[in-house]
């Protein structure tokens, strides 16, 4: 090979290497644009259509610069010195790791705010009703409640025991309390333990209404065998409720001698009855409109 031929071959090799202008073209993306337009022209033979399609597809590309190839490492690529390239902003699709988000911090309330909130909300008051008389006689009930509590007793609800004592069934007291205070607005609190005797069970209870102490009374109930103790204890509670309701004026007519005599005269009678089991006869009180209750029968 002659010297001229070797120089020509060397020149061709040198021309294949990118110069500064080629590097600038590749860095700005013009080479890619030119290659895409050329390929489109060979397919469609229409420069206008190719130009319109490329401008439409590059609408979002001017805000997001796609990376030419993924980075092998997490090291960010060097910044371009071209001002047009810097205007495009960082690539969102590149593998450059994004900076870690700052740790979330929760501001703890200051001592002043916590103290102010504590002063606005009063602390929940805990009362030991087994030995407390909180609220006794501090405030009267509303007129609506008083009207319900002090209403006259309905003579149709009054019952008569065989010994002539008139009474109101305990469920009637509960209904009156529910009408006055609402379910959950009142309750019975034990004031002591259950005392079991030979034939009687007693326990003291306190009546609480609207968060205030109202009254307390000793309930009692008889029993015949140990198997009847649960029912006797429940009857003891009902007896205490009846006695506590006297302080609220519920069915107070039942303790009025004038009302008792008039009621017996109008609605009750004393008749001869025979005990079904012992066959003994005795005078028994009963309502005129109610048959004699077991274990007695009329004779």
C-alpha positions as CSV (number, residue, x, y, z in Angstrom):
1,X,0.0,0.0,0.0
2,X,1.3,3.4,-1.0
3,X,1.7,6.3,1.4
4,X,-1.3,8.2,-0.2
5,X,-3.6,5.2,0.1
6,X,-2.7,4.8,3.8
7,X,-3.4,8.5,4.4
8,X,-6.8,8.2,2.7
9,X,-7.7,5.1,4.8
10,X,-6.6,6.9,7.9
11,X,-8.7,9.9,7.0
12,X,-11.8,7.7,6.5
13,X,-11.3,6.1,9.9
14,X,-10.9,9.5,11.5
15,X,-14.2,10.7,9.8
16,X,-16.1,7.9,11.4
17,X,-15.2,9.2,14.9
18,X,-17.7,11.8,16.2
19,X,-16.3,15.3,16.4
20,X,-17.5,18.1,18.7
21,X,-20.4,19.0,16.4
22,X,-21.6,15.4,16.4
23,X,-21.4,15.2,20.2
24,X,-23.5,18.4,20.4
25,X,-26.1,17.0,18.0
26,X,-26.4,13.7,19.9
27,X,-26.6,15.4,23.3
28,X,-29.5,17.7,22.2
29,X,-31.5,14.8,20.6
30,X,-31.4,16.3,17.1
31,X,-29.9,13.1,15.7
32,X,-32.7,11.0,17.1
33,X,-35.3,13.4,15.6
34,X,-33.6,13.4,12.2
35,X,-33.5,9.6,12.3
36,X,-37.1,9.3,13.1
37,X,-38.2,11.7,10.4
38,X,-36.0,9.9,7.9
39,X,-37.6,6.5,8.7
40,X,-41.1,8.1,8.6
41,X,-40.4,9.6,5.2
42,X,-39.2,6.2,3.7
43,X,-42.5,4.7,4.9
44,X,-45.0,7.4,4.0
45,X,-43.1,9.6,1.5
46,X,-44.7,12.7,3.1
47,X,-42.5,15.1,5.1
48,X,-45.5,17.2,6.3
49,X,-47.3,14.2,7.8
50,X,-44.1,12.9,9.5
51,X,-43.4,16.4,10.9
52,X,-47.0,16.6,12.3
53,X,-46.8,13.2,13.9
54,X,-43.4,13.9,15.5
55,X,-44.5,17.2,16.9
56,X,-47.6,15.6,18.4
57,X,-45.6,12.8,20.0
58,X,-43.0,15.2,21.3
59,X,-45.6,17.4,23.2
60,X,-45.0,15.6,26.4
61,X,-41.3,14.9,25.6
62,X,-40.4,18.6,26.0
63,X,-41.4,18.3,29.7
64,X,-40.0,14.8,30.3
65,X,-36.6,13.9,28.8
66,X,-36.4,10.2,28.2
67,X,-33.0,8.6,29.1
68,X,-31.2,7.2,26.1
69,X,-30.1,4.0,28.1
70,X,-30.5,2.9,31.7
71,X,-27.6,3.7,34.0
72,X,-25.6,0.8,35.1
73,X,-25.0,2.2,38.5
74,X,-26.9,4.6,40.8
75,X,-24.4,7.4,40.0
76,X,-26.2,10.3,38.4
77,X,-25.1,11.2,34.8
78,X,-23.1,14.4,34.3
79,X,-25.0,17.5,33.7
80,X,-25.1,18.8,30.2
81,X,-23.5,22.1,29.4
82,X,-26.2,22.9,26.8
83,X,-28.7,25.5,28.1
84,X,-31.5,24.0,26.0
85,X,-30.9,20.6,27.6
86,X,-30.9,22.1,31.1
87,X,-34.3,23.8,30.4
88,X,-35.8,20.4,29.9
89,X,-35.4,19.5,33.6
90,X,-34.4,16.2,35.2
91,X,-35.5,13.0,33.6
92,X,-38.4,11.3,35.4
93,X,-37.8,8.0,33.7
94,X,-34.1,7.8,34.4
95,X,-32.8,5.3,37.0
96,X,-31.3,8.1,39.1
97,X,-32.5,7.5,42.6
98,X,-34.8,10.1,44.0
99,X,-33.9,11.7,47.3
100,X,-35.4,10.1,50.4
101,X,-38.5,11.9,51.8
102,X,-37.9,13.6,55.0
103,X,-39.1,11.7,58.0
104,X,-42.6,12.5,59.1
105,X,-42.7,14.3,62.4
106,X,-45.8,14.6,64.6
107,X,-45.9,17.7,66.7
108,X,-46.7,16.8,70.3
109,X,-49.2,19.1,72.0
110,X,-47.6,21.7,74.2
111,X,-48.1,21.6,77.9
112,X,-50.2,24.7,77.8
113,X,-52.7,23.3,75.2
114,X,-53.0,20.1,77.2
115,X,-53.6,21.9,80.4
116,X,-56.2,24.2,78.7
117,X,-58.1,21.2,77.3
118,X,-58.0,19.5,80.6
119,X,-59.5,22.6,82.3
120,X,-62.2,22.8,79.7
121,X,-63.3,19.1,80.1
122,X,-64.1,18.3,83.7
123,X,-62.6,14.9,84.9
124,X,-65.0,12.0,85.1
125,X,-66.3,11.8,88.6
126,X,-66.2,8.3,90.2
127,X,-68.5,7.7,93.1
128,X,-68.5,4.7,95.4
129,X,-72.3,4.4,95.9
130,X,-71.8,1.6,98.5
131,X,-70.9,4.3,101.1
132,X,-71.7,7.6,99.4
133,X,-74.7,9.9,99.7
134,X,-73.7,12.2,96.8
135,X,-76.4,14.7,95.7
136,X,-78.9,13.9,98.4
137,X,-81.4,16.7,98.7
138,X,-79.3,19.1,96.5
139,X,-81.8,19.9,93.8
140,X,-85.5,19.3,93.1
141,X,-86.6,17.4,90.0
142,X,-88.3,19.1,87.1
143,X,-92.1,19.6,87.1
144,X,-92.6,16.9,84.4
145,X,-90.8,14.3,86.6
146,X,-92.6,15.4,89.7
147,X,-96.0,15.1,88.0
148,X,-95.2,11.5,87.1
149,X,-93.9,10.5,90.5
150,X,-96.8,12.1,92.4
151,X,-99.7,11.0,90.2
152,X,-102.5,9.3,92.2
153,X,-102.4,5.5,92.4
154,X,-104.6,3.6,90.0
155,X,-107.0,1.5,92.0
156,X,-107.1,-1.1,89.3
157,X,-103.4,-1.8,89.9
158,X,-103.7,-2.3,93.7
159,X,-103.6,-5.9,94.9
160,X,-104.7,-7.3,98.3
161,X,-102.8,-9.9,100.3
162,X,-104.7,-12.6,102.3
163,X,-104.0,-10.8,105.5
164,X,-105.6,-7.5,104.2
165,X,-102.5,-5.5,103.3
166,X,-102.8,-3.7,100.0
167,X,-99.8,-3.2,97.8
168,X,-98.7,-2.3,94.3
169,X,-96.7,-4.9,92.3
170,X,-93.0,-4.1,92.0
171,X,-93.2,-3.9,88.2
172,X,-95.5,-0.9,88.6
173,X,-92.8,1.0,90.5
174,X,-90.3,0.2,87.8
175,X,-92.6,1.5,85.1
176,X,-93.2,4.7,87.0
177,X,-89.4,5.2,87.4
178,X,-88.8,4.5,83.7
179,X,-91.6,7.0,82.8
180,X,-90.0,9.7,85.0
181,X,-86.3,9.2,84.5
182,X,-86.1,6.9,81.4
183,X,-84.5,3.5,81.3
184,X,-80.9,3.9,82.5
185,X,-81.7,7.1,84.4
186,X,-82.1,5.3,87.7
187,X,-80.8,2.2,89.5
188,X,-80.5,0.2,92.7
189,X,-77.1,-0.1,94.4
190,X,-76.4,-2.7,97.1
191,X,-75.3,-1.1,100.4
192,X,-74.3,-4.4,102.0
193,X,-74.0,-8.1,101.6
194,X,-76.9,-10.6,101.5
195,X,-77.9,-11.8,105.0
196,X,-79.5,-15.2,104.9
197,X,-81.5,-16.2,107.9
198,X,-83.4,-19.4,108.7
199,X,-86.5,-18.4,106.7
200,X,-85.8,-14.8,105.5
201,X,-83.3,-13.1,103.2
202,X,-82.4,-9.4,103.8
203,X,-80.2,-6.9,102.0
204,X,-79.9,-3.1,102.0
205,X,-80.2,-1.2,98.7
206,X,-79.9,2.5,97.7
207,X,-81.9,4.1,94.9
208,X,-79.9,6.4,92.6
209,X,-81.7,8.7,90.0
210,X,-80.1,11.1,87.6
211,X,-76.7,10.6,89.3
212,X,-77.9,11.5,92.8
213,X,-78.6,9.5,95.9
214,X,-82.3,9.3,96.6
215,X,-83.0,6.8,99.4
216,X,-82.0,3.5,100.9
217,X,-84.0,0.8,102.5
218,X,-83.7,-2.8,103.8
219,X,-85.3,-5.4,101.5
220,X,-86.6,-8.7,102.8
221,X,-88.1,-11.8,101.4
222,X,-89.0,-15.2,102.9
223,X,-87.9,-18.6,101.5
224,X,-88.6,-22.3,102.3
225,X,-85.6,-24.1,100.9
226,X,-82.1,-23.5,99.7
227,X,-83.2,-24.0,96.1
228,X,-85.4,-20.9,96.4
229,X,-82.5,-18.6,97.5
230,X,-81.9,-16.9,94.1
231,X,-85.6,-16.0,93.8
232,X,-85.7,-14.9,97.4
233,X,-82.7,-12.5,96.8
234,X,-84.4,-11.1,93.8
235,X,-87.6,-10.6,95.8
236,X,-85.5,-8.9,98.4
237,X,-84.3,-6.3,95.8
238,X,-87.9,-5.6,94.7
239,X,-89.0,-5.1,98.3
240,X,-86.2,-2.6,98.9
241,X,-87.2,-0.8,95.6
242,X,-90.8,-0.4,96.9
243,X,-89.6,1.0,100.2
244,X,-87.2,3.4,98.5
245,X,-89.9,4.8,96.3
246,X,-91.9,6.0,99.3
247,X,-89.4,8.9,99.6
248,X,-90.2,9.9,96.0
249,X,-93.9,9.9,96.8
250,X,-94.7,7.0,94.4
251,X,-98.0,5.3,95.3
252,X,-97.9,7.1,98.7
253,X,-101.7,6.5,99.0
254,X,-100.9,2.9,100.0
255,X,-99.5,4.1,103.3
256,X,-102.4,6.5,104.0
257,X,-104.9,5.0,106.5
258,X,-107.8,6.9,105.0
259,X,-107.1,5.6,101.5
260,X,-106.6,2.1,102.9
261,X,-110.0,2.0,104.6
262,X,-111.8,3.4,101.6
263,X,-110.2,1.0,99.2
264,X,-111.1,-2.0,101.3
265,X,-114.6,-0.8,101.6
266,X,-115.0,-0.3,97.8
267,X,-112.8,-2.9,96.2
268,X,-112.1,-5.7,98.8
269,X,-113.9,-8.2,100.9
270,X,-113.1,-10.7,103.6
271,X,-114.5,-14.2,102.9
272,X,-114.3,-17.7,104.5
273,X,-111.8,-19.9,102.7
274,X,-110.3,-23.3,103.1
275,X,-106.6,-24.2,102.7
276,X,-106.2,-26.8,100.0
277,X,-103.4,-28.7,101.7
278,X,-104.3,-28.5,105.4
279,X,-108.1,-28.2,105.0
280,X,-108.1,-25.4,107.6
281,X,-110.6,-22.6,107.3
282,X,-109.9,-19.0,107.9
283,X,-111.0,-15.5,106.9
284,X,-109.1,-14.3,103.8
285,X,-109.1,-10.8,102.2
286,X,-109.4,-10.6,98.4
287,X,-110.5,-8.2,95.7
288,X,-114.2,-8.3,94.8
289,X,-113.4,-8.7,91.1
290,X,-110.7,-11.3,91.5
291,X,-111.0,-15.0,92.5
292,X,-109.4,-16.3,95.7
293,X,-105.8,-17.2,95.0
294,X,-104.2,-20.6,95.6
295,X,-103.8,-22.3,98.1
296,X,-107.2,-21.1,99.3
297,X,-110.6,-21.6,98.0
298,X,-114.0,-20.3,98.9
299,X,-116.3,-22.3,101.1
